[in-house]
Amino acid sequence: MSAKRVELIRNALCTALRPHELDIVDESHLHAGHAGAREGKGHFRVRIVAECFRGQAALARHRTVYAALGALMQTDIHALAIDARSPDE
């Protein structure tokens, strides 16, 4: 299931944001026993570099990522650590 979730996240972010770089790490194994793990959701770390982040503050970037992930935030993702940058950063 873990690899499938990473692929779902990758597809959603690539489709919506067309990143120059995208790294996704599944950290769910580090959170065994936490509420999200018990519910079957995962913990992920995302590093994304995309033109759409140029001129955006960190909060706006995070909101953009959450919006791109849409329903996955409710069904598959319990926690998401985001490092979002523009190409010149």
C-alpha positions in Angstrom: 0.0 0.0 0.0 2.9 2.4 0.8 4.3 2.4 -2.7 0.8 2.9 -4.1 0.3 6.0 -1.9 3.6 7.5 -2.9 2.6 7.0 -6.6 -0.8 8.6 -6.0 0.9 11.6 -4.3 3.4 11.8 -7.1 0.7 11.7 -9.8 -1.4 14.4 -8.1 1.5 16.8 -7.5 3.0 16.3 -11.0 -0.4 16.8 -12.7 -1.3 19.9 -10.7 2.1 21.6 -10.2 4.4 20.3 -12.9 7.5 20.3 -10.6 11.1 20.6 -11.7 12.0 18.3 -8.8 9.9 16.1 -6.6 11.0 13.8 -3.8 8.5 11.9 -1.7 9.6 9.9 1.4 7.2 7.5 3.2 7.9 7.9 6.9 4.9 5.9 8.1 7.1 3.2 9.6 8.4 5.9 12.1 4.9 6.5 13.4 3.6 3.0 14.1 0.9 3.2 16.7 0.0 6.8 16.2 -3.6 7.8 15.4 -3.1 8.1 11.7 -1.3 4.8 11.4 -4.2 3.1 13.3 -6.6 4.6 10.8 -4.5 3.3 7.9 -3.2 6.6 6.7 0.4 7.5 6.1 3.1 10.0 7.1 5.0 11.5 4.2 7.8 14.0 3.6 7.7 16.0 0.3 10.4 18.2 -1.2 9.0 19.9 -4.3 10.5 22.6 -6.6 8.0 24.3 -8.9 7.7 27.5 -10.8 4.2 28.1 -9.3 5.8 28.8 -5.9 7.7 31.8 -7.1 6.7 34.8 -5.0 4.6 32.8 -2.7 5.0 32.8 1.1 5.5 29.5 2.8 1.9 29.2 4.0 0.6 29.8 0.4 2.9 27.1 -0.9 1.7 24.6 1.7 -1.9 25.5 0.8 -1.1 24.9 -2.9 0.3 21.5 -2.2 -2.7 20.5 0.0 -5.0 21.7 -2.7 -3.1 19.6 -5.3 -3.4 16.5 -3.2 -7.2 17.1 -2.7 -9.0 14.0 -1.4 -5.8 12.2 -0.6 -5.4 14.4 2.4 -8.6 12.8 3.8 -8.2 9.2 2.6 -4.5 8.4 2.5 -2.4 11.1 4.3 -2.4 11.6 8.0 0.7 13.9 8.2 2.7 15.7 5.5 6.0 17.5 6.0 6.5 20.0 3.1 9.6 21.7 1.7 8.3 23.7 -1.2 10.6 26.0 -3.2 10.7 27.9 -6.4 13.5 27.0 -8.9 15.7 29.9 -8.0 15.8 28.9 -4.3 
